[in-house]
């Protein structure tokens, strides 16, 4: 009889303790509002539904990528900003700043190569360059000192405007 009473008391004790734990957990749930918080990261990679990198935002972005291979950008500095990639993971453009000169760039790339470059230097000069195959290109620029425009058709200079 003593063992039976002890078992009933133990069961009752466990039941009450369990109910108290459930009550405390349910009623002390505090929701944290992060809507006004700042998210501070060195990078963010956005992938599509099959895992292909489509947007990379970061400081010191990875080297340029074409046909699935990363290659050296051509200077000793890194770039930081936003890079865009197509559904095959091929780099198609970006909005970046470089660490060596402080230039800001907006680039648009075909699947083969860069086709549009818009650049602003920290000192104020700006340049817009568009090019295609076979040496076709347009180059427009301005600075505090002058303006310029070069147009080439198949590598042959068609017009040149330069002002001082």
C-alpha positions as CSV (number, residue, x, y, z in Angstrom):
1,X,0.0,0.0,0.0
2,X,2.9,2.3,0.8
3,X,4.5,1.7,-2.6
4,X,1.2,2.4,-4.3
5,X,0.8,5.7,-2.5
6,X,4.3,6.7,-3.3
7,X,3.8,5.9,-7.0
8,X,0.6,8.0,-7.1
9,X,2.4,10.9,-5.4
10,X,5.4,10.6,-7.8
11,X,3.0,10.5,-10.9
12,X,1.0,13.5,-9.5
13,X,4.3,15.4,-8.9
14,X,5.5,14.7,-12.5
15,X,2.1,15.7,-13.9
16,X,2.1,19.0,-12.0
17,X,5.7,19.8,-12.9
18,X,5.0,19.1,-16.6
19,X,2.0,21.3,-16.6
20,X,4.0,24.1,-14.9
21,X,6.8,23.8,-17.5
22,X,4.3,24.0,-20.4
23,X,2.5,27.0,-18.8
24,X,5.8,28.9,-18.3
25,X,7.0,28.2,-21.8
26,X,3.7,29.2,-23.4
27,X,3.2,32.3,-21.4
28,X,6.8,33.6,-21.3
29,X,7.4,33.5,-25.0
30,X,8.8,36.9,-26.0
31,X,9.0,37.8,-29.6
32,X,12.0,39.9,-30.6
33,X,11.4,42.6,-33.1
34,X,14.4,43.0,-35.4
35,X,12.8,45.3,-37.9
36,X,14.8,48.3,-36.8
37,X,18.1,46.5,-36.4
38,X,21.1,46.9,-38.8
39,X,22.4,43.8,-40.5
40,X,26.2,44.0,-40.7
41,X,27.9,41.5,-43.0
42,X,30.9,41.3,-45.2
43,X,29.0,39.5,-48.0
44,X,25.7,38.1,-49.2
45,X,25.2,35.5,-51.9
46,X,21.8,35.1,-53.5
47,X,21.2,31.8,-55.2
48,X,18.3,30.6,-57.4
49,X,16.2,27.5,-56.7
50,X,18.9,25.1,-58.1
51,X,21.8,26.7,-56.2
52,X,23.3,28.9,-58.9
53,X,24.9,32.1,-57.6
54,X,22.9,35.0,-59.1
55,X,23.9,38.0,-57.0
56,X,26.9,38.5,-54.9
57,X,27.0,41.6,-52.6
58,X,30.2,42.0,-50.7
59,X,33.5,43.6,-49.9
60,X,36.3,42.1,-51.9
61,X,34.2,40.2,-54.5
62,X,35.5,37.1,-56.0
63,X,37.4,37.3,-59.3
64,X,35.5,37.8,-62.5
65,X,33.8,34.7,-63.9
66,X,33.2,33.7,-67.5
67,X,32.1,30.3,-68.7
68,X,32.2,28.9,-65.2
69,X,35.9,29.9,-64.6
70,X,37.1,32.7,-62.4
71,X,39.9,34.9,-63.7
72,X,42.1,37.7,-62.5
73,X,40.6,41.2,-63.0
74,X,43.9,42.7,-64.0
75,X,44.9,44.9,-61.1
76,X,46.3,44.4,-57.6
77,X,43.2,45.7,-55.9
78,X,39.9,44.2,-55.0
79,X,36.5,45.4,-55.8
80,X,33.5,45.7,-53.5
81,X,29.8,46.1,-54.4
82,X,27.2,44.0,-56.3
83,X,27.9,41.5,-59.1
84,X,25.1,40.0,-61.2
85,X,25.2,36.5,-62.8
86,X,22.8,34.8,-65.3
87,X,21.1,31.5,-64.9
88,X,24.3,29.6,-65.9
89,X,26.4,31.4,-63.2
90,X,28.1,33.6,-65.8
91,X,29.0,37.1,-64.7
92,X,26.8,39.7,-66.6
93,X,27.7,42.9,-64.9
94,X,28.1,44.8,-61.6
95,X,28.2,48.0,-59.7
96,X,31.4,48.2,-57.8
97,X,34.2,50.4,-56.3
98,X,37.8,49.5,-56.6
99,X,40.3,49.7,-53.7
100,X,43.3,51.1,-55.6
101,X,42.0,54.3,-57.2
102,X,38.5,54.7,-55.6
103,X,36.7,54.6,-58.9
104,X,33.1,53.5,-59.1
105,X,32.0,51.3,-62.0
106,X,28.8,50.1,-63.6
107,X,29.4,47.3,-66.1
108,X,27.2,45.3,-68.4
109,X,28.6,42.2,-69.9
110,X,27.5,39.9,-72.8
111,X,28.2,36.2,-72.4
112,X,31.5,36.8,-74.2
113,X,32.9,40.0,-72.7
114,X,32.3,43.3,-71.1
115,X,30.2,45.6,-73.4
116,X,29.3,48.7,-71.4
117,X,31.4,50.5,-68.8
118,X,30.3,53.6,-66.9
119,X,33.0,54.9,-64.6
120,X,33.3,57.9,-62.2
121,X,36.6,58.8,-60.8
122,X,36.9,60.2,-57.2
123,X,38.4,63.5,-58.7
124,X,35.2,64.0,-60.8
125,X,36.0,62.7,-64.3
126,X,33.3,60.4,-65.8
127,X,33.5,58.0,-68.8
128,X,31.0,55.9,-70.7
129,X,32.3,53.3,-73.0
130,X,30.4,50.8,-75.2
131,X,31.9,48.4,-77.5
132,X,31.1,45.4,-79.7
133,X,33.0,43.0,-81.9
134,X,35.6,44.0,-84.5
135,X,36.7,47.2,-82.8
136,X,33.3,49.0,-82.9
137,X,33.1,51.3,-79.9
138,X,31.9,54.6,-78.6
139,X,33.8,56.4,-75.8
140,X,32.3,59.5,-74.1
141,X,34.0,61.4,-71.3
142,X,34.0,64.5,-69.3
143,X,36.2,66.0,-66.6
144,X,36.7,69.5,-65.0
145,X,39.2,70.2,-67.8
146,X,37.6,68.9,-71.0
147,X,35.1,66.6,-72.8
148,X,35.8,63.9,-75.4
149,X,34.0,61.6,-77.7
150,X,35.6,58.8,-79.8
151,X,33.7,56.7,-82.3
152,X,35.3,53.7,-84.0
153,X,33.9,51.5,-86.7
154,X,35.8,48.3,-87.2
155,X,38.7,49.8,-85.4
156,X,38.8,52.9,-87.6
157,X,38.3,56.2,-85.9
158,X,35.3,57.9,-87.4
159,X,35.1,61.1,-85.3
160,X,36.8,62.7,-82.5
161,X,35.6,65.6,-80.4
162,X,37.9,67.0,-77.7
163,X,37.5,70.3,-76.0
164,X,39.7,72.1,-73.5
